[in-house]
Amino acid sequence: MAVPNDAASTPISSTITLRKATASPSARALTAEERAVIRSAEVALLDERRTLTPAELSSLVALDPAATGALAALAHEVRLTWCGPEVEVEGILSAKTGGCPEDCHFCSQSSRFDTPVKATPFLDTEEVITAAKETAALGASEFCIVLAVRGPDERTMDRILELVPLVKDQTGLNVAVSAGILEPEQAERLAQGGVHRYNHNLETSRSFFPNVVTTHSYDERLETCELVRSNGMELCCGVLLGMGETEEQRLELLIDLQSLEPQEVPLNFLNPRPGTPLGNRPLIEPLEAIRWIALFRLGLPSTILRFAGGREVTLRELQIMGMTSGINALIVGNYLTTLGRSAEEDLQMLSDLEMPIGALSAAL
């Protein structure tokens, strides 16, 4: 699936300076106290089969980065025990790109920022069906129709409700939708119209949210998430790490997600977009990303944890390590306005890991 209108997505040549690897101060054996904290989490998650408390999660977050490998190993075991070996594959399509009135500071689709992404109309039906068929051919079980809007107007609702059954009937895929903030009546209609999952991301913690978005509130996002759940759709509620939030704020977000109980959490890492307020932020370090993948799995043991945007530039060759640190789902192909790596590379990675592809929730 092509990525529209983002010149920043075009690969450019650059000079890479290699530095000599040196031993990190955190590259050391764990202390007995650190091992005890991890062992306590292991007992809770694997022997007692219960969710960790905020205090237990806080103890894990406070561990030195030297514990990253141990956290990743435990997270992989938790994922296999609670969720099984299957990996869910999903394709997403930006069906209405750009021109969004909101000011999410990471997003190149906002009309408030001067970015390479320009507003385009809703794709026609054949374009959507073609993209869905391409997704189905990869062995995927989920296809998400994404729209850059604050929330759907009546015309948009009509188009969504027209497309959902067509995609489902012609491809056999479960159909997810991401169309912003919902009113109660809209959530009811989408559920009745066959929407399997609805995506509405919290992105970050309540305390950090005003630094990222000012045109709507954290509570408005939570209200839409609650509407999704109360109307029987599965809730997909993602996060975006690397926007300047503290570790305490990431923990705050994780605890909020525990309370919200989404079926799926896409893990995104900031891929700074030119022209946005966060366009010059540095990427998260690869091992920091692995550490937080593991922590999100330990905090959300039964949740579908999906590799999403920014993984390619953040993790690079460590993407395969992410799959053994708690991840059990992938978005394959391109994202909304940025390029992903080829679906073939991801499918080869799953084959090399001997991880079977499968749906992780029942179709409605």
N, C-alpha and C positions, 0 to 999 in steps of 0.2 A: 504494500500500500504506500503510495507516495505521500511525502510530507509537504504540504502546501506552503509556499510563500515565505520560507524562512531561509534567507541567504546564509544565516549563521550555521545552517545544517550542512552546507557544502564543505566537503573535506578540503583543508588547505595544507600546504606543505609547511613544515617548520623544522627548526634545528633542535634536537634533543641533546642536552648535556647530561652525560652519565656521571654520577658521583660514586666514589668508592664506598662500598658498604662498610659500615662500622657497627660495632655492637651497641645496641640501645641499652640505656641504663635499666630498662624494664625487661630485658632479655635475661631472665634469671629463673631459678627454681622458685616455686611458691613456698611461702611460709606455712607452718602448721595452722596458723590462724586463718589464712586464706583458703587452705584446703578444707578447713572445717566449715567455712561459710558455703563453699560450693557443695560439700557433702550434705549439708543441711537442706539445701535446695533440691538436691538429688532425691533425698528421702521423701520430701514433701511431694515432689512431682511424679516420681516413679513408684515409690512404695505406698505412700498414702493417697496418691492420685487426687491431689487437690491443687487449687490455684494458690500461688504465692501471695502473701499479704504485702501491703505497701512497705512495711518495715523490712520484710525479707528481700523485696526487690531493691530497696534502698541499700541494703548491705551488699548486694551484688554489684550495683552501680558504683559503689565506693571502692571496689577492688581495683588494684593497680592494673594497668594495661598488660602486665605480665600474665594475668589470668585469662587473657583473650582465648588462647588455645583450649584451655580447660572449659571455659564457658561455651565455646563453639561445639566441643565434643558432647557436652551434656545437652545442649540445645538440639543437636542432631538426634540423640537418643530419645529425647522428649518428643520431637516431631514424629519419629517412627512409632513410638508407643501410643501417642494420643491420636495421630492422624493416619498412620499407615505409610507405605512406601510410595504411593502414587503422587505424581506431579500433575497439577492442572495447568493446561495451556490455554491462553486467551489471546485473541486479537482485538485491538481497539481501532476505531475509525473516527476521525474528526469530521463529523457530518456537517457541521456548521462552524467555520473557523473565523476567529478574529472578531473585532468590533465589540467585545464585551465591555459593558459600562463599569464593571467593578475594578478596584485598584489593587488586586493581589500583586504584591511587589515582586514576585518571582515570575510572573506570567507575561509572556510576549504577546498574548492575545488581548490584553487590555487596551481599550481605545484611549486610555489616558497617557500611554507611554509611546514614544517614537521608536518603534521596533520595525524590523523587516516584515513582520506578519501583518497582512492587510485583510480587511473583512471580505469574506466571500459568502455567497448565498448557500442555503441548504443544498447538499448534493441531491441529484435526482435519484429516483428509486433504483434504476439499473446500476448506478455506481455503487450504491450501498449493497445491493444483492451480490454484485461481482466481488466486492471486498469480503463479504461474509463467506462466499464460496471459496475464496482463496484461503481464508482462515480455517474453514472446515477441512480443506485438503491437507492441512498440516497435522491433523489429528486432534485439533482443539475441540473443547466442549463448550466454550463461552465466547460470545462476541458482544462487545460493548460499543454502543452508539453514543458518541460524546458531542455535546453542543456547547459553544462558548456563549453562554447567556447567564444573566443573573438568576433567571427562572423562566419556565416556559410560558409563553402567551398561548392564546387559544389556537392560533394557527400552528404553532410548534407542537402543541399537544395532539392535534389532529394528525400531523405528519408522523409523529412517534407511534401513535396508535395504529396508523396504517402500515408502518414498516415492521413493527415487531412481529405480527403473525406471518407476514410475507417471508421474513428472514427465517423464522422458525420452521415454517412449512417447507421452504425450498432448500434448507441446509441441515435441518435437524439440530441446530445449535440452540443452547440456552441463550436468551437475549438479555443483556444488561443495558442500562441507560444511565447517562450522567447529564443532567440538564439543570443543575443548580438548585436553588431554594424552591421548595414545594409548598403549596397550600394544601390543606387537608383533603379537599375535593379532588385535587390533581393526583395526590398519592393514591387515593381510592381508585380512580380511573386507570392509572397505570397498572396497579395490581390486577384489576379486573381484565385489563387488556393483555395480560400475559407476560409482563416484565418480570424476569426471574430475579435479578439483582438490581438494586439502584445504588450508584456510586455517589457518595457525598463525603468529601474528605474533611476531617478536622484540620489537617496539615500540621498544626503545631499546638502548643499548650495554650490554655486560657490566658495565662499571665504574659505570654509573648505575642499572642495574636494581634493586639493593637499595633505592634511594630511591623506587621506584615499586611494587614488589611484594615481599612478605615471605613469602607462603604457598606459593610454589614458586620454583624456581631458574631461572636462565638456562640452565643445562645441561639441565634437564628440557624446556625449550622446544626447545633444539637437538636433543635426542634424538628428540622427536616429528617435527621437520622431517626428520631423517635417515630415520626410519621411513617417512615419506610417500614420499620419493624412492626408497628401496630397494624399495618395493612397487609402483613403476611409476605412481603417481599424480603429477600435476603438483603442485608445491609453490607455494602462494600465501603469501608471508611478508611482512607489512606492517610499517610503521614509524609512530610517532606522534611528531611533532616539536612542541616548545614546552612540554615539561614541566619545564624548568629545566636541561636538559643543556647542556653547553658545545659549542662548535664542534668541539673535539677529540674529544668523545664522539660527535658525529654522524659524524665521519670514522671513528672506531673501528667504529661500527655499519655504515657503508657497506663497510668492508673485510671485516667478518664476512659480510655479504651476498654479496660477491664470492666468498668461499670456499664459501658454501652453495649458490650457483647456483640460486636459485629461478626458476621460469618467470615468476612474477608478483610484483611488489612494489606493494601499495597504499600510497600516500602520504597519511597522515592528519595533520591539524594540530589541536592541542588546541582543542576547543570546551568550555570549562570547564563542568562539570555541578554544579548546586547540591547541596550536601550531601556532595560528595566532597572529599578532602584537597587536590585541585588546583582546587577550584571557584572560587578567587579569582585564579588566574593570568591575566596579560594575554595577549591574542592575539599571535601572531607578526605582525610588520609585513609588509604585502603583498609588498614587493620582496625582503625576506629570504626569504619563502616561494618566490618565483620563483627566487631564487639557488640555493636548495637543491633545487628541482625539477631545475634544470639540472645541478647537481653529481651528483645521483643518476643522471641519465641518462648523464652522462659516465663515471661509475663502473660503470654497469650497461648497456652499450650495446645488448645483445640482449634485455634483459628487458622484459616487459610492465610498463609503469609506469602505474599507475592512479590517477586523481584519486579521492580517497575522502573520508572524513569531515572536516568542518571547513573545506572549501575555500570554501564560500559566505560564511561569516562572516570568514574570514581574507583571502581575495583579493578578494571583492566583484566589482567590475567588471573586475578583472584576471584573472578566470578564463580569458578567451579568450587572454590572454598565456601562461597556463600550458600551453595546447594548442600553443603554438609555442615552448615551452621544454623539450620532451622528453616530455611526456605522450602516451601513445597508447592509453589506455583510460579508461573512465568507469564509476563506479557511478551509475546514474540513479534518480531518485525519492528516497524517504526512506531513512534509515540505520536503525540498530537502535533508538535511543531519541531521535533528533533528526530534525528535518525537513530534507530537502534542498530544492532548488528543483525546479520542475516538470520532468518529463521532456521536455516540449515545448520548454522553454527550452534544454535541453542539445542536443536534436536540431536546433533552429534554429541554435545556435552551430556545430555540425558542418557544417550546410548552408552557412552563411555562409563558413566556412573552406574549403569544398569538400573536406572530409575524408570519405572513404567509410567506411561502417560495415562491419565484417567480423570474422570469427573469426580469432584470432591463433595458434591452435594446433589441431592435428587432434583430432577426437573419438576417444576410445578405444573 
